[in-house]
Amino acid sequence: SLRESILRSRPNTGLSGPFGPWLAVPSIAMPSQELGRVCRYETSLSKRESELVILLTGARFKSEGEFDIHVGEARRAGIGMEV
């Protein structure tokens, strides 16, 4: 199911962010989930580089939720708090 697909792709963060509301509109949720998965996991970027880009984007656009969600992922990917 869509819910399980989202949870599998986000084992540490669950349905936080836009994912919970997306469940109400599967026609938006499925393509958005797939786009996010490809952008995050199927690029030439390392996990560390990917998380750094996500943090920089979250900071630039003052997206506290995105930043808060990914700070733990970034730390696990080897990005220090000084960044």
LUMMAR-294634 format. One record per atom (N, C-alpha, C): residue number from 1; x, y, z; atom name; residue in three letters. Coordinates in steps of 0.001 Angstrom, whole numbers, plus 500000, padded with zeros to 6 digits. Layout:
N
NODE | NUM | X | Y | Z | CA | ALA;
...
REM end
This chain:
83
NODE | 1 | 500829 | 498809 | 500000 | N | SER;
NODE | 1 | 500000 | 500000 | 500000 | CA | SER;
NODE | 1 | 500876 | 501258 | 500000 | C | SER;
NODE | 2 | 500270 | 502369 | 499709 | N | LEU;
NODE | 2 | 500966 | 503644 | 499673 | CA | LEU;
NODE | 2 | 501592 | 503968 | 501020 | C | LEU;
NODE | 3 | 500841 | 503779 | 502081 | N | ARG;
NODE | 3 | 501348 | 504068 | 503431 | CA | ARG;
NODE | 3 | 502603 | 503254 | 503730 | C | ARG;
NODE | 4 | 502573 | 501963 | 503448 | N | GLU;
NODE | 4 | 503729 | 501108 | 503701 | CA | GLU;
NODE | 4 | 504916 | 501504 | 502834 | C | GLU;
NODE | 5 | 504657 | 501896 | 501599 | N | SER;
NODE | 5 | 505725 | 502336 | 500698 | CA | SER;
NODE | 5 | 506427 | 503575 | 501261 | C | SER;
NODE | 6 | 505652 | 504513 | 501755 | N | ILE;
NODE | 6 | 506230 | 505725 | 502346 | CA | ILE;
NODE | 6 | 507027 | 505362 | 503592 | C | ILE;
NODE | 7 | 506456 | 504555 | 504462 | N | LEU;
NODE | 7 | 507152 | 504183 | 505700 | CA | LEU;
NODE | 7 | 508443 | 503408 | 505429 | C | LEU;
NODE | 8 | 508446 | 502540 | 504423 | N | ARG;
NODE | 8 | 509669 | 501808 | 504072 | CA | ARG;
NODE | 8 | 510770 | 502749 | 503609 | C | ARG;
NODE | 9 | 510399 | 503803 | 502902 | N | SER;
NODE | 9 | 511403 | 504735 | 502386 | CA | SER;
NODE | 9 | 511871 | 505725 | 503452 | C | SER;
NODE | 10 | 511204 | 505758 | 504597 | N | ARG;
NODE | 10 | 511526 | 506717 | 505651 | CA | ARG;
NODE | 10 | 511542 | 506029 | 507013 | C | ARG;
NODE | 11 | 512430 | 505058 | 507212 | N | PRO;
NODE | 11 | 512388 | 504264 | 508448 | CA | PRO;
NODE | 11 | 512640 | 505072 | 509714 | C | PRO;
NODE | 12 | 513332 | 506178 | 509613 | N | ASN;
NODE | 12 | 513656 | 506957 | 510817 | CA | ASN;
NODE | 12 | 512700 | 508109 | 511082 | C | ASN;
NODE | 13 | 511895 | 508484 | 510095 | N | THR;
NODE | 13 | 511062 | 509677 | 510262 | CA | THR;
NODE | 13 | 509572 | 509452 | 510068 | C | THR;
NODE | 14 | 509170 | 508304 | 509609 | N | GLY;
NODE | 14 | 507749 | 508004 | 509495 | CA | GLY;
NODE | 14 | 507005 | 508915 | 508542 | C | GLY;
NODE | 15 | 505830 | 509337 | 508945 | N | LEU;
NODE | 15 | 504957 | 510134 | 508084 | CA | LEU;
NODE | 15 | 505061 | 511633 | 508361 | C | LEU;
NODE | 16 | 506182 | 512076 | 508933 | N | SER;
NODE | 16 | 506339 | 513507 | 509186 | CA | SER;
NODE | 16 | 506454 | 514261 | 507863 | C | SER;
NODE | 17 | 506330 | 515563 | 507940 | N | GLY;
NODE | 17 | 506385 | 516384 | 506731 | CA | GLY;
NODE | 17 | 505097 | 516257 | 505934 | C | GLY;
NODE | 18 | 505185 | 516254 | 504609 | N | PRO;
NODE | 18 | 503972 | 516236 | 503777 | CA | PRO;
NODE | 18 | 503357 | 514855 | 503617 | C | PRO;
NODE | 19 | 504035 | 513836 | 504123 | N | PHE;
NODE | 19 | 503643 | 512464 | 503793 | CA | PHE;
NODE | 19 | 502302 | 512050 | 504378 | C | PHE;
NODE | 20 | 502002 | 512454 | 505585 | N | GLY;
NODE | 20 | 500702 | 512130 | 506170 | CA | GLY;
NODE | 20 | 499552 | 512703 | 505356 | C | GLY;
NODE | 21 | 499571 | 514026 | 505081 | N | PRO;
NODE | 21 | 498498 | 514602 | 504259 | CA | PRO;
NODE | 21 | 498420 | 514013 | 502853 | C | PRO;
NODE | 22 | 499564 | 513605 | 502293 | N | TRP;
NODE | 22 | 499541 | 513008 | 500961 | CA | TRP;
NODE | 22 | 498656 | 511779 | 500907 | C | TRP;
NODE | 23 | 498549 | 511062 | 502007 | N | LEU;
NODE | 23 | 497750 | 509838 | 502001 | CA | LEU;
NODE | 23 | 496297 | 510105 | 501633 | C | LEU;
NODE | 24 | 495853 | 511334 | 501857 | N | ALA;
NODE | 24 | 494470 | 511690 | 501515 | CA | ALA;
NODE | 24 | 494276 | 511863 | 500011 | C | ALA;
NODE | 25 | 495392 | 512031 | 499273 | N | VAL;
NODE | 25 | 495306 | 512255 | 497823 | CA | VAL;
NODE | 25 | 496322 | 511347 | 497121 | C | VAL;
NODE | 26 | 495999 | 510072 | 496989 | N | PRO;
NODE | 26 | 496947 | 509129 | 496401 | CA | PRO;
NODE | 26 | 497442 | 509516 | 495006 | C | PRO;
NODE | 27 | 496631 | 510207 | 494221 | N | SER;
NODE | 27 | 497070 | 510586 | 492869 | CA | SER;
NODE | 27 | 498212 | 511601 | 492905 | C | SER;
NODE | 28 | 498354 | 512309 | 494005 | N | ILE;
NODE | 28 | 499489 | 513205 | 494207 | CA | ILE;
NODE | 28 | 500604 | 512476 | 494948 | C | ILE;
NODE | 29 | 500230 | 511668 | 495908 | N | ALA;
NODE | 29 | 501204 | 511007 | 496769 | CA | ALA;
NODE | 29 | 502129 | 510056 | 496016 | C | ALA;
NODE | 30 | 501587 | 509216 | 495163 | N | MET;
NODE | 30 | 502424 | 508217 | 494485 | CA | MET;
NODE | 30 | 503491 | 508867 | 493606 | C | MET;
NODE | 31 | 503139 | 509793 | 492707 | N | PRO;
NODE | 31 | 504193 | 510406 | 491890 | CA | PRO;
NODE | 31 | 505177 | 511235 | 492729 | C | PRO;
NODE | 32 | 504687 | 511883 | 493761 | N | SER;
NODE | 32 | 505567 | 512686 | 494620 | CA | SER;
NODE | 32 | 506529 | 511795 | 495380 | C | SER;
NODE | 33 | 506034 | 510691 | 495893 | N | GLN;
NODE | 33 | 506872 | 509720 | 496606 | CA | GLN;
NODE | 33 | 507950 | 509174 | 495674 | C | GLN;
NODE | 34 | 507577 | 508840 | 494470 | N | GLU;
NODE | 34 | 508538 | 508294 | 493501 | CA | GLU;
NODE | 34 | 509574 | 509347 | 493112 | C | GLU;
NODE | 35 | 509148 | 510573 | 492875 | N | LEU;
NODE | 35 | 510081 | 511651 | 492541 | CA | LEU;
NODE | 35 | 511085 | 511858 | 493674 | C | LEU;
NODE | 36 | 510601 | 511924 | 494890 | N | GLY;
NODE | 36 | 511482 | 512098 | 496042 | CA | GLY;
NODE | 36 | 512468 | 510959 | 496184 | C | GLY;
NODE | 37 | 512016 | 509749 | 495975 | N | ARG;
NODE | 37 | 512890 | 508583 | 496086 | CA | ARG;
NODE | 37 | 514000 | 508646 | 495042 | C | ARG;
NODE | 38 | 513646 | 508946 | 493815 | N | VAL;
NODE | 38 | 514639 | 509007 | 492748 | CA | VAL;
NODE | 38 | 515631 | 510145 | 493003 | C | VAL;
NODE | 39 | 515128 | 511307 | 493377 | N | CYS;
NODE | 39 | 516012 | 512453 | 493632 | CA | CYS;
NODE | 39 | 516968 | 512191 | 494790 | C | CYS;
NODE | 40 | 516526 | 511449 | 495755 | N | ARG;
NODE | 40 | 517351 | 511236 | 496949 | CA | ARG;
NODE | 40 | 518282 | 510031 | 496828 | C | ARG;
NODE | 41 | 517827 | 508967 | 496207 | N | TYR;
NODE | 41 | 518587 | 507720 | 496241 | CA | TYR;
NODE | 41 | 519166 | 507268 | 494903 | C | TYR;
NODE | 42 | 518741 | 507854 | 493803 | N | GLU;
NODE | 42 | 519209 | 507384 | 492498 | CA | GLU;
NODE | 42 | 519959 | 508475 | 491751 | C | GLU;
NODE | 43 | 520853 | 509160 | 492444 | N | THR;
NODE | 43 | 521694 | 510176 | 491827 | CA | THR;
NODE | 43 | 523151 | 509775 | 492010 | C | THR;
NODE | 44 | 524030 | 510558 | 491456 | N | SER;
NODE | 44 | 525462 | 510297 | 491625 | CA | SER;
NODE | 44 | 525983 | 510841 | 492952 | C | SER;
NODE | 45 | 525117 | 511511 | 493724 | N | LEU;
NODE | 45 | 525536 | 512074 | 495007 | CA | LEU;
NODE | 45 | 525688 | 510978 | 496056 | C | LEU;
NODE | 46 | 526695 | 511136 | 496902 | N | SER;
NODE | 46 | 526831 | 510240 | 498049 | CA | SER;
NODE | 46 | 525741 | 510594 | 499060 | C | SER;
NODE | 47 | 525527 | 509730 | 500031 | N | LYS;
NODE | 47 | 524541 | 510008 | 501106 | CA | LYS;
NODE | 47 | 524900 | 511326 | 501797 | C | LYS;
NODE | 48 | 526185 | 511520 | 502068 | N | ARG;
NODE | 48 | 526653 | 512739 | 502734 | CA | ARG;
NODE | 48 | 526341 | 513975 | 501876 | C | ARG;
NODE | 49 | 526658 | 513914 | 500601 | N | GLU;
NODE | 49 | 526388 | 515043 | 499701 | CA | GLU;
NODE | 49 | 524894 | 515320 | 499590 | C | GLU;
NODE | 50 | 524111 | 514266 | 499484 | N | SER;
NODE | 50 | 522659 | 514419 | 499383 | CA | SER;
NODE | 50 | 522095 | 515111 | 500615 | C | SER;
NODE | 51 | 522500 | 514669 | 501793 | N | GLU;
NODE | 51 | 521994 | 515277 | 503023 | CA | GLU;
NODE | 51 | 522464 | 516723 | 503162 | C | GLU;
NODE | 52 | 523681 | 517020 | 502720 | N | LEU;
NODE | 52 | 524172 | 518393 | 502770 | CA | LEU;
NODE | 52 | 523323 | 519297 | 501869 | C | LEU;
NODE | 53 | 523012 | 518839 | 500669 | N | VAL;
NODE | 53 | 522167 | 519615 | 499759 | CA | VAL;
NODE | 53 | 520785 | 519826 | 500367 | C | VAL;
NODE | 54 | 520234 | 518801 | 500978 | N | ILE;
NODE | 54 | 518914 | 518924 | 501607 | CA | ILE;
NODE | 54 | 518957 | 519951 | 502740 | C | ILE;
NODE | 55 | 519996 | 519894 | 503574 | N | LEU;
NODE | 55 | 520117 | 520861 | 504673 | CA | LEU;
NODE | 55 | 520284 | 522283 | 504146 | C | LEU;
NODE | 56 | 521115 | 522454 | 503137 | N | LEU;
NODE | 56 | 521324 | 523790 | 502572 | CA | LEU;
NODE | 56 | 520039 | 524346 | 501961 | C | LEU;
NODE | 57 | 519297 | 523490 | 501289 | N | THR;
NODE | 57 | 518028 | 523906 | 500694 | CA | THR;
NODE | 57 | 517016 | 524264 | 501785 | C | THR;
NODE | 58 | 516933 | 523424 | 502812 | N | GLY;
NODE | 58 | 516029 | 523707 | 503932 | CA | GLY;
NODE | 58 | 516378 | 525016 | 504614 | C | GLY;
NODE | 59 | 517673 | 525264 | 504809 | N | ALA;
NODE | 59 | 518105 | 526512 | 505451 | CA | ALA;
NODE | 59 | 517813 | 527715 | 504558 | C | ALA;
NODE | 60 | 518109 | 527602 | 503284 | N | ARG;
NODE | 60 | 517906 | 528713 | 502346 | CA | ARG;
NODE | 60 | 516445 | 529147 | 502292 | C | ARG;
NODE | 61 | 515548 | 528175 | 502309 | N | PHE;
NODE | 61 | 514123 | 528483 | 502194 | CA | PHE;
NODE | 61 | 513414 | 528513 | 503549 | C | PHE;
NODE | 62 | 514218 | 528522 | 504621 | N | LYS;
NODE | 62 | 513690 | 528615 | 505987 | CA | LYS;
NODE | 62 | 512632 | 527553 | 506272 | C | LYS;
NODE | 63 | 512919 | 526345 | 505800 | N | SER;
NODE | 63 | 512019 | 525214 | 506010 | CA | SER;
NODE | 63 | 512486 | 524454 | 507254 | C | SER;
NODE | 64 | 512036 | 524914 | 508396 | N | GLU;
NODE | 64 | 512483 | 524322 | 509658 | CA | GLU;
NODE | 64 | 512161 | 522830 | 509738 | C | GLU;
NODE | 65 | 511013 | 522444 | 509244 | N | GLY;
NODE | 65 | 510624 | 521033 | 509292 | CA | GLY;
NODE | 65 | 511586 | 520170 | 508495 | C | GLY;
NODE | 66 | 511891 | 520590 | 507280 | N | GLU;
NODE | 66 | 512817 | 519832 | 506436 | CA | GLU;
NODE | 66 | 514191 | 519763 | 507090 | C | GLU;
NODE | 67 | 514637 | 520889 | 507608 | N | PHE;
NODE | 67 | 515945 | 520943 | 508266 | CA | PHE;
NODE | 67 | 515952 | 520015 | 509478 | C | PHE;
NODE | 68 | 514929 | 520113 | 510319 | N | ASP;
NODE | 68 | 514869 | 519293 | 511538 | CA | ASP;
NODE | 68 | 514831 | 517801 | 511222 | C | ASP;
NODE | 69 | 514088 | 517430 | 510201 | N | ILE;
NODE | 69 | 513985 | 516024 | 509821 | CA | ILE;
NODE | 69 | 515334 | 515497 | 509347 | C | ILE;
NODE | 70 | 516062 | 516299 | 508581 | N | HIS;
NODE | 70 | 517282 | 515806 | 507952 | CA | HIS;
NODE | 70 | 518550 | 516008 | 508761 | C | HIS;
NODE | 71 | 518501 | 516770 | 509832 | N | VAL;
NODE | 71 | 519725 | 516976 | 510600 | CA | VAL;
NODE | 71 | 520241 | 515647 | 511170 | C | VAL;
NODE | 72 | 519353 | 514799 | 511632 | N | GLY;
NODE | 72 | 519761 | 513489 | 512138 | CA | GLY;
NODE | 72 | 520316 | 512606 | 511033 | C | GLY;
NODE | 73 | 519680 | 512636 | 509876 | N | GLU;
NODE | 73 | 520170 | 511871 | 508724 | CA | GLU;
NODE | 73 | 521556 | 512366 | 508314 | C | GLU;
NODE | 74 | 521735 | 513679 | 508332 | N | ALA;
NODE | 74 | 523028 | 514266 | 507965 | CA | ALA;
NODE | 74 | 524112 | 513848 | 508952 | C | ALA;
NODE | 75 | 523790 | 513848 | 510220 | N | ARG;
NODE | 75 | 524769 | 513431 | 511246 | CA | ARG;
NODE | 75 | 525173 | 511973 | 511018 | C | ARG;
NODE | 76 | 524191 | 511115 | 510735 | N | ARG;
NODE | 76 | 524482 | 509707 | 510476 | CA | ARG;
NODE | 76 | 525325 | 509532 | 509199 | C | ARG;
NODE | 77 | 525209 | 510497 | 508268 | N | ALA;
NODE | 77 | 525978 | 510438 | 507022 | CA | ALA;
NODE | 77 | 527366 | 511044 | 507173 | C | ALA;
NODE | 78 | 527689 | 511528 | 508384 | N | GLY;
NODE | 78 | 529042 | 512028 | 508640 | CA | GLY;
NODE | 78 | 529202 | 513527 | 508575 | C | GLY;
NODE | 79 | 528105 | 514259 | 508559 | N | ILE;
NODE | 79 | 528194 | 515714 | 508553 | CA | ILE;
NODE | 79 | 528209 | 516207 | 509992 | C | ILE;
NODE | 80 | 529226 | 516959 | 510349 | N | GLY;
NODE | 80 | 529379 | 517453 | 511706 | CA | GLY;
NODE | 80 | 528462 | 518626 | 512023 | C | GLY;
NODE | 81 | 528232 | 518854 | 513281 | N | MET;
NODE | 81 | 527363 | 519954 | 513718 | CA | MET;
NODE | 81 | 527924 | 521322 | 513350 | C | MET;
NODE | 82 | 529243 | 521419 | 513125 | N | GLU;
NODE | 82 | 529820 | 522702 | 512758 | CA | GLU;
NODE | 82 | 529331 | 523178 | 511386 | C | GLU;
NODE | 83 | 528875 | 522244 | 510549 | N | VAL;
NODE | 83 | 528334 | 522614 | 509241 | CA | VAL;
NODE | 83 | 526994 | 523284 | 509455 | C | VAL;
REM end
